[in-house]
Amino acid sequence: MTPNRPRCPLCNGETKKNGTTSKGSIRWRCKDCGSTFTRRRTDQTRARDFARFHTYVTGTAPLTDIARQAGVSRWTLDRRFASFWLIDVPNTPDPNRVYDQIFIDGTYTDAGCLLVAASFDHVIAWHWAKGESAHAYTQLLRGIAEPLCVVLDGGQGAYSAIKACWPNTVIQRCLVHAQRVIRRYTTARPRTDAGKAIYALALKLTTITNLDQAREWTLHLHD
């Protein structure tokens, strides 16, 4: 029996070709029981559907457009994607890899708060929690080696977890979050001269790239 000639799925008997279906697939007939069947490559079908699922979740195209490209309805494609949402993505960071800088933050969704630790180019680890508490951030950080520097939004929960898990790590406040805090007090269109000066300094925070610019910014802040 050659690998290209399958066994009968009912009696495991030998088979022979028995024409084709209306779609062009080869029909096989069992020599013993007489049953006919077609050979399906479910692995190729799943791989094709998962490629479309990956395009959907990582892109901006709506499900309707992807379904149109696949030649099916959006409800059919949604049914095919149902099992892919349950795939458990590996979340085991290398405990021996030391990063120069790590960014941590929380994002709130309908399912809860997703805490994420990332480097410049990839996500290191994540943890689902009810909120950005010290305990939740501890669960996120405990499997990661102590980095040289960590950037956070300024929340007390993250700060406490870093001090407990990474006592020697330098803590850097996220400059974008610092800008947002200042804008909250001055608004985007401050009316007073002091508010305009402080907000202008806040906007320059994210343009600093070297020590000379940082020194000049600090002098302007003192002035």
C-alpha positions in Angstrom: 0.0 0.0 0.0 1.6 3.3 -1.1 1.3 6.4 1.2 -0.7 8.1 -1.5 -3.4 5.4 -1.4 -5.3 5.7 1.9 -6.9 2.9 3.9 -10.7 2.7 4.3 -11.8 4.7 7.4 -14.5 2.1 8.2 -12.8 -1.3 7.8 -9.1 -0.4 7.1 -9.3 -2.2 3.8 -7.4 -1.5 0.6 -8.9 1.2 -1.6 -8.8 2.2 -5.3 -9.6 5.4 -7.1 -13.3 5.9 -8.0 -13.5 9.0 -10.1 -13.7 12.6 -8.7 -16.2 14.8 -7.0 -17.9 17.8 -8.5 -15.1 19.9 -7.0 -12.4 17.8 -8.5 -11.3 15.9 -5.4 -10.4 12.2 -5.9 -13.0 9.8 -4.7 -11.7 6.5 -3.1 -13.6 3.2 -3.0 -12.9 0.4 -0.6 -12.3 -3.0 -2.2 -13.7 -4.9 0.8 -16.8 -3.0 2.1 -17.5 -0.8 -1.0 -17.7 2.5 0.9 -16.5 5.6 -0.9 -14.9 8.6 0.6 -12.7 11.6 -0.2 -9.3 12.3 1.4 -9.2 15.6 3.3 -6.2 17.4 4.5 -7.5 19.0 7.7 -4.1 20.3 8.6 -3.9 22.4 5.5 -7.4 23.7 6.0 -6.6 24.7 9.6 -3.3 26.3 8.6 -5.1 28.4 6.0 -7.8 29.5 8.4 -5.2 30.3 11.1 -3.3 32.5 8.6 -6.5 34.5 8.0 -7.1 34.7 11.7 -3.6 36.0 12.3 -4.2 38.6 9.6 -7.4 39.6 11.3 -6.2 40.0 14.8 -2.9 41.7 13.9 -4.2 44.0 11.2 -6.9 46.7 10.8 -9.1 45.1 8.1 -12.6 44.2 9.3 -13.8 40.7 9.4 -16.2 41.3 6.5 -13.3 42.2 4.1 -11.3 39.1 5.1 -14.4 36.9 4.6 -14.9 38.4 1.2 -11.3 37.6 0.2 -11.8 34.0 1.4 -15.1 33.7 -0.5 -17.2 33.0 2.5 -19.6 34.9 4.8 -18.3 36.7 7.9 -20.4 34.4 10.0 -18.7 31.3 8.5 -15.3 32.8 9.1 -16.3 33.8 12.6 -17.2 30.2 13.3 -13.9 29.0 11.9 -12.0 31.4 14.1 -13.9 30.3 17.3 -11.3 27.8 18.4 -8.3 30.0 17.6 -9.3 32.5 20.3 -8.8 29.8 22.9 -5.1 29.1 22.0 -2.9 29.5 25.0 0.0 31.7 24.0 3.3 30.8 25.7 4.1 33.2 28.5 7.4 32.0 29.9 10.1 34.6 29.8 13.8 33.6 30.0 14.8 34.1 33.7 18.5 34.4 32.7 18.1 37.1 30.1 18.9 40.6 31.4 17.4 43.6 29.6 18.8 47.1 29.6 15.4 48.6 29.7 11.9 47.3 30.3 8.5 49.1 29.8 5.6 48.1 32.0 2.0 49.3 31.8 -1.6 48.1 32.2 -4.5 48.2 29.7 -8.1 47.8 30.8 -10.5 45.7 28.7 -13.9 44.1 29.3 -12.0 41.0 30.5 -10.0 42.9 33.1 -6.6 44.6 33.3 -3.8 43.3 31.1 -0.4 44.1 32.6 2.4 44.0 30.0 6.2 44.0 30.3 8.0 44.8 27.0 11.4 45.7 25.6 12.0 47.9 22.6 11.1 45.3 20.1 8.9 42.6 21.7 6.6 41.7 24.6 8.4 39.8 27.4 5.5 38.8 29.6 2.0 39.6 30.5 -0.5 39.0 33.4 -4.3 39.3 33.6 -5.5 41.0 36.8 -8.4 43.0 38.2 -6.3 46.2 38.5 -2.8 47.7 38.7 -2.1 46.6 42.3 1.3 45.9 43.8 0.4 42.1 44.0 -0.6 42.0 40.3 2.6 43.7 39.2 4.6 41.3 41.4 3.1 38.4 39.5 4.1 40.0 36.3 7.7 40.8 37.3 8.7 37.8 39.4 9.7 35.6 36.4 11.8 38.3 34.7 15.5 38.9 35.5 16.2 42.3 37.1 16.8 44.9 34.3 19.1 47.9 34.4 16.1 50.3 34.0 12.4 50.1 34.0 9.9 52.7 32.6 6.5 53.0 34.2 3.5 55.4 34.2 3.9 56.4 37.8 1.4 54.2 39.5 2.0 53.3 43.1 1.3 49.6 42.6 4.0 49.3 39.9 6.4 51.3 42.0 6.0 49.1 45.0 6.3 45.9 43.0 9.6 47.1 41.4 11.1 48.0 44.8 10.2 44.5 46.1 11.3 42.5 43.0 14.0 44.6 41.5 15.6 46.7 44.3 18.6 47.7 42.3 16.8 48.7 39.1 16.7 52.4 38.1 13.1 53.7 37.8 12.2 56.1 35.0 8.9 57.9 34.8 7.3 57.6 31.3 7.7 61.1 29.7 4.4 60.7 27.8 2.5 60.1 31.0 4.3 63.0 32.6 3.1 65.2 29.7 -0.4 64.0 30.3 -0.3 64.9 34.0 0.9 68.4 33.2 -1.7 68.9 30.5 -4.4 67.8 33.1 -3.5 70.8 35.2 -2.6 73.4 32.5 -5.0 72.1 29.8 -3.9 72.0 26.1 -4.5 75.8 25.8 -3.3 77.4 29.0 -4.3 81.0 29.6 -1.7 82.2 32.1 1.9 82.9 31.2 3.1 80.4 33.8 0.8 77.7 32.4 2.0 78.4 28.9 5.7 78.2 29.9 5.2 74.9 31.9 3.2 73.3 29.1 5.8 74.3 26.5 8.5 72.6 28.7 6.3 69.5 29.0 6.0 69.2 25.2 9.8 69.3 24.9 10.3 66.3 27.2 9.9 63.8 24.4 12.3 65.6 22.1 15.3 65.2 24.5 17.9 62.7 23.2 21.2 63.5 24.9 22.6 64.8 28.2 23.2 68.4 26.9 19.5 68.7 25.9 18.5 67.3 29.3 20.7 69.8 31.1 19.3 72.7 29.1 15.8 71.6 29.8 16.5 71.4 33.5 17.9 75.0 33.5 14.7 76.2 31.7 12.6 74.4 34.4 14.4 76.2 37.2 14.1 79.6 35.4 
